[in-house]
Amino acid sequence: MHDPIPHWIGGRASAGHTEDLGPVYDPALGTVARQVRLGGSAEVDAAVAAATAAFPAWSDTSIARRTQLLFAFREKLNARSDELAAILTAEHGKVLSDAAGEIARGLEVVDFACGIAHLSKGEYSENVSTGVDVYSLRQPLGVVGIISPFNFPAMVPMWFFPIAIAAGNTVVLKPSEKDPSASIWLAELFSEVGLPDGVFNVVHGAKPAVDRLLEHPDVASISFVGSTPIAKYVYETGTSHGKRVQALGGAKNHMLVLPDADLDLVADSAVNAGFGSAGERCMAISVVVAVEPVADALVEKVTERMTRLTVGDGRRGCDMGPLVTREHRDKVASYIELAEQDGATVVVDGRGIEVDGAAEGFWLGPTLVDNVPTSSRVYTEEIFGPVLSIVRVQSYEEGVQLINEGAFGNGTAIFTNDGGAARRFQREVQVGMIGINVPIPVPVSYFSFGGWKQSLFGDAKAYGEDGVRFFTRQKAVTSRWLDPSHGGLNLGFPQNA
């Protein structure tokens, strides 16, 4: 077996201060492929110290130089994306084409961050009072922490660190210990293009590492993506320690299908958005809300398409790979049994399917469940796996009410050929990201990603202009140069004249 996956601290690989190791699985084989070093407070302290030491010089580095380094990183990543995709497939299990798509979406944020010269400009107002000008500056925060999930080990960190680094901050990334190699690969790539030591650091670990990042006095901000309970914990703990926090939580994304919709397009979209990456996406469609009388026809079309899918090792050209761990696979599978107990109809059962891969892999095939009661945990909880639910309603109004009454507000979609209905939907639905005949409405990099309600804690979304504002803070400068007279003593409130 290879040497354990190291931390990356101060520009080099580090074994850290503990001997604790965690398993990293090849989920298509069901075997431990590598081990990862699990850090705690000591490793986080070392990474923060390296980032703190690097911050003064990096924040003083010109925007032109920072941009040049990001461009170089972007070009190397684009040229070698196949290497990174192979790492993602080996440790996460998603098929190679999906891994390539993840990297491409991450690269979009790198592209966006290369425009930091324009994005970080301040404003200037001349002669606001006689001889007085006021202008604003945007400056970096300092050391920023990123805590990223297992489902997108390359893309989600790239939602944050390109903008943070472009703005002059230094970074400590705590990736998921389930698939940690991508973060080290990215750190090595940064080193190759000449990023100064300590600007980008990686510490692996579990809750002790997370807690230390949340509490560390020298960490200015935290960016997090994960489940809603943990997002809430991260937000409350980080803010109680004086940090700026953006915490993106879970989802239960609905697709509302109106009777006038193109059901072939709907069926294709439901299968693609429900089972891509084995459903391990926070923007996956997990509930199709069918406005009658189309549900029977839609179930038939979705079922037919599901029969064409191949499940197996993502390196073999299959449509869908395994789930990330055996424990997660078993948890997701338990919802199928629960659906049966709650009176739903399991139309397609993904348990015990034949796969193109090792029998020991963490397999669960695409599953379709019809007539799911809205009181069932299958409907109310985030499953995060390849289980697609059908809920039947009698009207547009009933469908929107269902969506709005849900705890989550991450993404949603409507499928219709009625422009008026689509416009009404986008105004009335209480969700942060909306697709109109688009099943996975992830915004492009120059907009921002984030939901409402229990899907986002804090008011800062990821990337886009929200990201620039999050990783910078504003100064307002009031200056007088032309008038040599100070006006004498006057203890009254300053007046503009």
C-alpha positions as CSV (number, residue, x, y, z in Angstrom):
1,M,0.0,0.0,0.0
2,H,1.2,3.6,-0.7
3,D,2.4,5.9,2.0
4,P,-0.4,7.6,3.9
5,I,-1.8,10.7,2.3
6,P,-0.1,13.6,4.0
7,H,-1.1,17.1,5.0
8,W,0.2,20.1,3.0
9,I,1.6,22.8,5.3
10,G,3.8,25.7,4.5
11,G,4.4,24.6,0.9
12,R,5.3,20.9,1.5
13,A,3.9,17.6,2.4
14,S,3.7,17.0,6.2
15,A,3.2,13.9,8.3
16,G,1.8,16.1,11.1
17,H,2.1,15.5,14.8
18,T,-0.1,12.4,15.3
19,E,0.0,8.8,14.1
20,D,-3.8,8.6,13.5
21,L,-4.8,7.2,10.2
22,G,-8.1,6.8,8.4
23,P,-9.1,4.5,5.5
24,V,-9.6,5.8,2.0
25,Y,-11.7,3.3,0.0
26,D,-11.9,2.4,-3.6
27,P,-15.7,2.3,-3.5
28,A,-16.0,0.3,-6.8
29,L,-13.9,-2.5,-5.3
30,G,-15.0,-2.2,-1.7
31,T,-11.4,-2.2,-0.5
32,V,-9.1,0.2,1.3
33,A,-6.9,1.7,-1.3
34,R,-4.9,4.1,0.9
35,Q,-4.7,5.6,4.3
36,V,-4.9,9.3,5.2
37,R,-3.2,11.1,8.1
38,L,-5.8,12.5,10.4
39,G,-4.9,15.7,12.0
40,G,-6.3,17.6,15.0
41,S,-5.5,20.8,16.8
42,A,-1.7,20.6,16.4
43,E,-1.9,20.2,12.6
44,V,-4.5,23.0,12.3
45,D,-2.3,25.3,14.4
46,A,0.7,24.5,12.2
47,A,-1.2,25.2,9.0
48,V,-2.7,28.5,10.4
49,A,0.7,29.6,11.6
50,A,2.1,29.0,8.1
51,A,-0.8,30.9,6.5
52,T,-0.5,33.7,9.0
53,A,3.2,34.0,8.2
54,A,2.5,34.1,4.5
55,F,-0.3,36.6,4.6
56,P,1.6,39.9,4.9
57,A,3.7,39.3,1.8
58,W,0.9,37.7,-0.2
59,S,-1.6,40.5,0.6
60,D,1.0,43.0,-0.5
61,T,1.7,41.1,-3.7
62,S,0.3,43.1,-6.7
63,I,-3.0,42.2,-8.2
64,A,-1.2,41.6,-11.5
65,R,1.1,39.0,-10.0
66,R,-1.7,37.2,-8.1
67,T,-3.6,37.1,-11.3
68,Q,-0.6,35.7,-13.3
69,L,-0.3,32.9,-10.8
70,L,-4.0,32.0,-11.0
71,F,-3.8,32.0,-14.8
72,A,-0.8,29.6,-14.6
73,F,-2.7,27.4,-12.2
74,R,-5.7,27.4,-14.5
75,E,-3.7,26.4,-17.5
76,K,-1.9,23.6,-15.7
77,L,-5.2,22.3,-14.2
78,N,-6.9,22.4,-17.6
79,A,-4.0,20.5,-19.3
80,R,-3.8,17.8,-16.6
81,S,-7.5,17.5,-15.7
82,D,-7.5,13.8,-16.7
83,E,-5.2,13.1,-13.8
84,L,-7.4,14.8,-11.3
85,A,-10.6,13.1,-12.8
86,A,-8.9,9.7,-12.3
87,I,-8.3,10.5,-8.6
88,L,-11.9,11.6,-8.1
89,T,-13.3,8.4,-9.7
90,A,-10.9,6.2,-7.7
91,E,-11.8,7.7,-4.3
92,H,-15.4,9.0,-4.7
93,G,-16.7,6.5,-7.3
94,K,-18.3,8.9,-9.7
95,V,-17.8,8.0,-13.4
96,L,-15.0,9.6,-15.3
97,S,-17.3,11.8,-17.4
98,D,-18.9,13.2,-14.2
99,A,-15.5,13.8,-12.6
100,A,-14.5,15.7,-15.7
101,G,-17.6,17.8,-15.4
102,E,-16.9,18.6,-11.8
103,I,-13.4,19.9,-12.7
104,A,-14.8,22.0,-15.5
105,R,-17.3,23.7,-13.2
106,G,-14.5,24.4,-10.7
107,L,-12.4,25.9,-13.5
108,E,-15.2,28.3,-14.2
109,V,-14.6,29.8,-10.7
110,V,-10.8,30.0,-11.4
111,D,-11.6,31.9,-14.6
112,F,-13.9,34.2,-12.6
113,A,-11.2,34.8,-10.0
114,C,-8.7,35.8,-12.7
115,G,-10.9,39.0,-13.0
116,I,-10.1,40.1,-9.5
117,A,-8.6,43.3,-10.7
118,H,-12.1,44.4,-11.8
119,L,-14.1,42.6,-9.2
120,S,-12.2,44.2,-6.2
121,K,-12.4,47.8,-7.4
122,G,-13.7,50.4,-4.9
123,E,-15.7,53.5,-5.5
124,Y,-14.8,57.3,-5.4
125,S,-16.9,60.3,-4.8
126,E,-15.2,63.7,-5.3
127,N,-16.0,66.9,-3.3
128,V,-18.6,65.4,-1.1
129,S,-18.0,68.4,1.1
130,T,-15.9,71.4,0.2
131,G,-12.4,70.0,-0.6
132,V,-13.3,66.5,0.8
133,D,-13.3,63.3,-1.2
134,V,-14.5,59.9,-0.1
135,Y,-13.5,56.5,-1.5
136,S,-13.7,52.9,-0.6
137,L,-11.2,50.0,-0.7
138,R,-11.6,46.3,-0.6
139,Q,-8.9,44.4,1.4
140,P,-8.4,40.7,2.2
141,L,-9.5,39.2,5.6
142,G,-6.3,37.3,6.4
143,V,-6.3,33.5,7.0
144,V,-9.5,31.8,5.8
145,G,-10.7,28.3,6.5
146,I,-12.5,26.0,4.0
147,I,-14.3,22.8,5.1
148,S,-15.5,20.8,2.1
149,P,-17.6,17.7,1.6
150,F,-16.9,14.3,0.0
151,N,-19.3,14.6,-2.9
152,F,-17.3,17.2,-4.9
153,P,-13.7,17.0,-3.6
154,A,-12.3,19.3,-6.4
155,M,-15.2,21.5,-7.4
156,V,-16.4,22.7,-3.9
157,P,-13.0,23.8,-2.7
158,M,-12.6,25.6,-6.0
159,W,-15.9,27.5,-5.2
160,F,-13.9,29.3,-2.5
161,F,-10.1,29.2,-2.7
162,P,-9.5,30.8,-6.1
163,I,-11.4,33.9,-5.0
164,A,-9.9,33.9,-1.6
165,I,-6.3,33.7,-2.9
166,A,-6.9,36.2,-5.7
167,A,-8.2,38.7,-3.2
168,G,-5.0,38.3,-1.1
169,N,-6.0,35.9,1.6
170,T,-4.2,32.8,2.7
171,V,-6.1,29.4,3.0
172,V,-6.4,26.4,5.2
173,L,-8.5,23.7,3.5
174,K,-10.0,20.8,5.5
175,P,-11.3,18.4,2.9
176,S,-13.3,15.3,3.5
177,E,-11.2,12.4,4.8
178,K,-13.3,10.1,2.6
179,D,-11.6,11.3,-0.6
180,P,-8.7,13.6,0.3
181,S,-6.2,13.1,-2.5
182,A,-7.6,15.7,-4.8
183,S,-6.8,18.5,-2.3
184,I,-3.1,17.4,-2.1
185,W,-3.0,17.2,-5.9
186,L,-4.3,20.8,-6.2
187,A,-1.8,22.0,-3.5
188,E,1.1,20.4,-5.5
189,L,-0.1,22.1,-8.6
190,F,-0.1,25.4,-6.9
191,S,3.4,24.8,-5.8
192,E,4.5,24.0,-9.3
193,V,3.3,27.4,-10.6
194,G,5.1,29.3,-7.9
195,L,2.5,30.1,-5.3
196,P,4.4,31.2,-2.2
197,D,4.7,28.7,0.6
198,G,1.9,29.0,3.2
199,V,-0.6,30.6,0.9
200,F,-2.5,27.3,0.4
201,N,-2.5,24.7,3.1
202,V,-4.4,21.4,3.6
203,V,-5.1,19.6,6.8
204,H,-7.0,16.3,6.9
205,G,-9.0,15.2,9.9
206,A,-12.5,14.9,11.4
207,K,-14.3,16.8,14.1
208,P,-11.2,17.8,16.1
209,A,-9.7,19.5,13.1
210,V,-13.0,21.2,12.2
211,D,-13.5,22.5,15.8
212,R,-10.0,23.9,15.9
213,L,-10.6,25.8,12.7
214,L,-13.8,27.2,14.0
215,E,-12.2,28.3,17.3
216,H,-8.8,29.4,16.2
217,P,-8.3,33.1,16.9
218,D,-6.2,33.7,13.8
219,V,-8.8,32.3,11.3
220,A,-10.9,35.2,10.0
221,S,-13.6,33.3,8.1
222,I,-15.0,29.8,7.5
223,S,-16.6,28.5,4.2
224,F,-18.5,25.2,4.6
225,V,-20.6,22.9,2.5
226,G,-22.3,19.8,4.0
227,S,-25.4,18.6,5.7
228,T,-27.8,21.0,7.4
229,P,-27.1,19.9,11.0
230,I,-23.4,20.4,10.5
231,A,-23.9,23.6,8.6
232,K,-25.9,25.0,11.5
233,Y,-23.2,23.9,14.0
234,V,-20.4,25.4,11.9
235,Y,-22.3,28.7,11.5
236,E,-23.2,29.0,15.2
237,T,-19.7,27.9,16.5
238,G,-17.8,30.0,14.0
239,T,-19.8,33.2,14.5
240,S,-19.7,32.8,18.3
241,H,-15.9,32.9,17.9
242,G,-16.1,36.2,15.9
243,K,-15.7,34.7,12.4
244,R,-17.4,35.5,9.2
245,V,-19.1,32.3,8.1
246,Q,-20.8,31.0,5.0
247,A,-22.4,27.6,5.6
248,L,-24.2,25.8,2.8
249,G,-26.4,23.0,4.1
250,G,-28.6,20.2,2.8
251,A,-31.4,20.0,0.2
252,K,-34.5,18.2,-0.9
253,N,-34.9,19.4,-4.4
254,H,-38.3,19.2,-6.2
255,M,-39.1,19.1,-9.9
256,L,-42.6,20.4,-10.5
257,V,-44.1,18.9,-13.7
258,L,-47.1,20.6,-15.2
259,P,-49.5,18.8,-17.5
260,D,-48.4,20.7,-20.6
261,A,-44.7,19.7,-20.2
262,D,-42.8,17.6,-22.7
263,L,-42.8,14.3,-20.8
264,D,-39.9,12.9,-22.8
265,L,-37.7,15.9,-21.7
266,V,-39.0,15.6,-18.2
267,A,-38.2,11.9,-18.0
268,D,-34.7,12.4,-19.4
269,S,-34.1,15.3,-17.0
270,A,-35.4,13.4,-14.0
271,V,-33.1,10.4,-14.6
272,N,-30.1,12.6,-15.3
273,A,-30.6,14.8,-12.3
274,G,-31.8,12.1,-9.9
275,F,-29.1,9.5,-10.6
276,G,-26.0,11.4,-11.8
277,S,-23.1,10.9,-9.4
278,A,-25.3,8.2,-7.7
279,G,-27.5,11.0,-6.4
280,E,-24.7,12.3,-4.2
281,R,-25.3,15.9,-5.2
282,C,-26.8,18.7,-3.2
283,M,-28.5,19.8,-6.4
284,A,-29.8,16.4,-7.3
285,I,-33.5,16.1,-8.0
286,S,-34.9,13.9,-5.3
287,V,-38.7,14.5,-5.7
288,V,-40.7,14.8,-8.8
289,V,-44.0,16.5,-8.1
290,A,-46.3,15.5,-10.9
291,V,-49.5,17.5,-11.5
292,E,-52.2,15.1,-12.6
293,P,-53.1,13.6,-15.0
294,V,-49.5,13.0,-16.1
295,A,-48.0,10.9,-13.3
296,D,-48.7,7.4,-14.7
297,A,-47.3,8.3,-18.1
298,L,-44.2,9.9,-16.5
299,V,-43.5,7.0,-14.3
300,E,-43.6,4.7,-17.3
301,K,-41.2,6.9,-19.2
302,V,-38.8,7.2,-16.3
303,T,-38.9,3.5,-15.6
304,E,-38.1,2.7,-19.3
305,R,-35.1,5.0,-19.2
306,M,-33.8,3.5,-16.0
307,T,-33.6,0.1,-17.6
308,R,-31.0,1.4,-20.0
309,L,-28.6,2.5,-17.2
310,T,-25.4,0.6,-16.5
311,V,-24.1,0.6,-12.9
312,G,-20.5,-0.3,-12.3
313,D,-16.9,0.8,-12.0
314,G,-16.7,4.4,-13.1
315,R,-13.5,3.6,-15.0
316,R,-15.4,1.2,-17.3
317,G,-17.6,3.7,-19.1
318,C,-20.7,3.0,-16.9
319,D,-23.5,5.5,-16.4
320,M,-23.5,5.4,-12.6
321,G,-20.9,4.3,-10.1
322,P,-21.0,3.2,-6.4
323,L,-21.8,5.2,-3.3
324,V,-18.8,6.5,-1.4
325,T,-18.8,4.2,1.6
326,R,-20.5,1.0,2.7
327,E,-22.1,2.8,5.6
328,H,-23.6,5.4,3.4
329,R,-24.8,2.8,0.9
330,D,-26.6,0.9,3.7
331,K,-28.2,4.1,5.0
332,V,-29.5,5.1,1.6
333,A,-30.8,1.5,1.0
334,S,-32.7,1.7,4.3
335,Y,-34.9,4.4,2.9
336,I,-36.2,1.9,0.3
337,E,-37.4,-0.4,3.0
338,L,-38.9,2.6,4.9
339,A,-40.8,3.6,1.7
340,E,-42.4,0.2,1.6
341,Q,-43.4,0.4,5.2
342,D,-44.9,3.8,4.7
343,G,-47.2,2.6,1.9
344,A,-45.2,3.9,-1.1
345,T,-44.8,1.8,-4.3
346,V,-41.2,0.8,-5.1
347,V,-41.4,0.8,-8.9
348,V,-37.7,0.1,-9.5
349,D,-35.6,-1.4,-6.7
350,G,-31.9,-0.7,-6.8
351,R,-31.0,-3.3,-4.2
352,G,-29.3,-6.4,-5.4
353,I,-28.8,-5.3,-9.0
354,E,-26.2,-6.8,-11.3
355,V,-23.2,-4.4,-11.8
356,D,-20.2,-4.1,-14.0
357,G,-17.7,-4.2,-11.2
358,A,-16.5,-6.1,-8.1
359,A,-19.2,-7.7,-6.0
360,E,-17.7,-6.1,-2.9
361,G,-18.3,-2.5,-4.2
362,F,-20.6,-0.1,-2.5
363,W,-23.5,-0.6,-5.0
364,L,-27.0,0.6,-5.0
365,G,-28.8,0.9,-8.3
366,P,-31.2,3.7,-9.4
367,T,-34.4,3.4,-7.4
368,L,-37.9,4.9,-8.2
369,V,-40.6,5.2,-5.6
370,D,-44.1,6.3,-6.5
371,N,-46.9,7.6,-4.3
372,V,-44.6,8.7,-1.5
373,P,-46.5,10.1,1.5
374,T,-45.3,13.6,2.4
375,S,-45.3,12.5,6.0
376,S,-42.7,9.8,5.3
377,R,-39.0,10.4,6.1
378,V,-38.4,9.3,2.5
379,Y,-39.9,12.6,1.6
380,T,-38.8,14.9,4.4
381,E,-35.2,13.9,4.8
382,E,-32.2,14.4,2.5
383,I,-31.3,10.9,1.3
384,F,-28.2,11.8,-0.8
385,G,-28.4,8.7,-3.0
386,P,-30.0,7.3,-6.1
387,V,-33.6,7.3,-4.8
388,L,-36.1,9.3,-6.8
389,S,-39.5,9.9,-5.3
390,I,-42.8,10.6,-7.1
391,V,-45.4,12.7,-5.4
392,R,-48.7,13.3,-7.1
393,V,-50.7,16.5,-6.8
394,Q,-53.8,17.9,-8.4
395,S,-52.8,21.5,-9.2
396,Y,-49.9,23.9,-9.6
397,E,-50.9,25.6,-6.4
398,E,-50.7,22.3,-4.4
399,G,-47.2,21.6,-5.9
400,V,-45.8,25.1,-5.0
401,Q,-47.3,24.8,-1.5
402,L,-45.5,21.5,-1.0
403,I,-42.1,23.0,-2.1
404,N,-42.6,26.1,0.1
405,E,-43.5,24.1,3.2
406,G,-40.3,22.1,3.0
407,A,-37.5,22.8,5.4
408,F,-35.0,23.2,2.6
409,G,-34.7,25.8,-0.1
410,N,-31.6,24.9,-2.1
411,G,-32.7,24.2,-5.7
412,T,-35.9,23.5,-7.6
413,A,-37.2,23.2,-11.2
414,I,-40.4,23.6,-13.1
415,F,-41.1,21.8,-16.4
416,T,-43.7,23.5,-18.5
417,N,-44.3,25.1,-21.9
418,D,-46.4,27.9,-20.3
419,G,-44.3,31.0,-19.9
420,G,-46.8,32.6,-17.6
421,A,-46.7,29.6,-15.3
422,A,-42.9,29.6,-15.3
423,R,-42.7,33.3,-14.4
424,R,-45.3,32.9,-11.6
425,F,-43.2,30.0,-10.3
426,Q,-40.0,31.9,-10.2
427,R,-41.7,34.6,-8.2
428,E,-43.7,32.5,-5.8
429,V,-41.4,29.6,-4.9
430,Q,-39.2,30.0,-1.8
431,V,-36.0,28.5,-3.1
432,G,-32.6,30.1,-3.8
433,M,-31.8,28.5,-7.2
434,I,-34.5,27.8,-9.8
435,G,-34.5,26.0,-13.1
436,I,-37.1,26.5,-15.8
437,N,-36.9,23.4,-17.9
438,V,-33.4,23.0,-16.4
439,P,-33.2,20.2,-13.8
440,I,-29.9,21.2,-12.1
441,P,-29.9,25.0,-12.0
442,V,-26.3,25.5,-10.7
443,P,-25.5,29.1,-11.5
444,V,-22.5,30.0,-13.6
445,S,-19.5,31.4,-11.8
446,Y,-20.3,35.0,-12.2
447,F,-23.6,34.6,-10.3
448,S,-23.6,33.0,-6.8
449,F,-24.5,29.6,-5.5
450,G,-26.7,29.1,-2.4
451,G,-30.2,28.3,-1.2
452,W,-32.7,29.6,1.3
453,K,-34.1,28.4,4.6
454,Q,-32.3,25.4,6.1
455,S,-30.0,25.2,3.0
456,L,-27.9,28.3,3.9
457,F,-26.7,29.7,7.2
458,G,-25.5,33.3,7.0
459,D,-26.2,35.7,4.1
460,A,-23.1,35.0,1.9
461,K,-23.5,32.6,-1.0
462,A,-20.6,30.8,-2.7
463,Y,-18.5,32.3,-5.6
464,G,-19.7,35.2,-7.8
465,E,-19.8,38.7,-6.4
466,D,-21.0,37.3,-3.1
467,G,-17.7,35.4,-2.9
468,V,-15.7,38.5,-3.6
469,R,-17.6,40.4,-0.9
470,F,-17.2,37.5,1.6
471,F,-13.4,37.3,1.2
472,T,-12.8,41.0,1.4
473,R,-13.8,43.8,3.8
474,Q,-14.4,47.4,2.9
475,K,-12.7,50.5,4.1
476,A,-14.2,54.0,3.5
477,V,-11.6,56.8,3.4
478,T,-12.5,60.4,3.8
479,S,-9.7,62.8,2.8
480,R,-9.1,66.5,2.6
481,W,-5.9,67.9,0.8
482,L,-6.7,71.2,-0.8
483,D,-7.9,73.3,2.2
484,P,-5.0,74.2,4.4
485,S,-7.3,75.5,7.1
486,H,-8.5,73.0,9.7
487,G,-11.4,75.3,10.7
488,G,-10.6,75.6,14.4
489,L,-12.3,73.9,17.3
490,N,-15.8,72.7,16.9
491,L,-17.2,69.8,19.0
492,G,-20.4,69.5,17.1
493,F,-21.2,66.6,14.8
494,P,-19.3,67.0,11.4
495,Q,-21.5,68.7,8.8
496,N,-21.1,68.6,5.0
497,A,-21.2,71.9,3.3
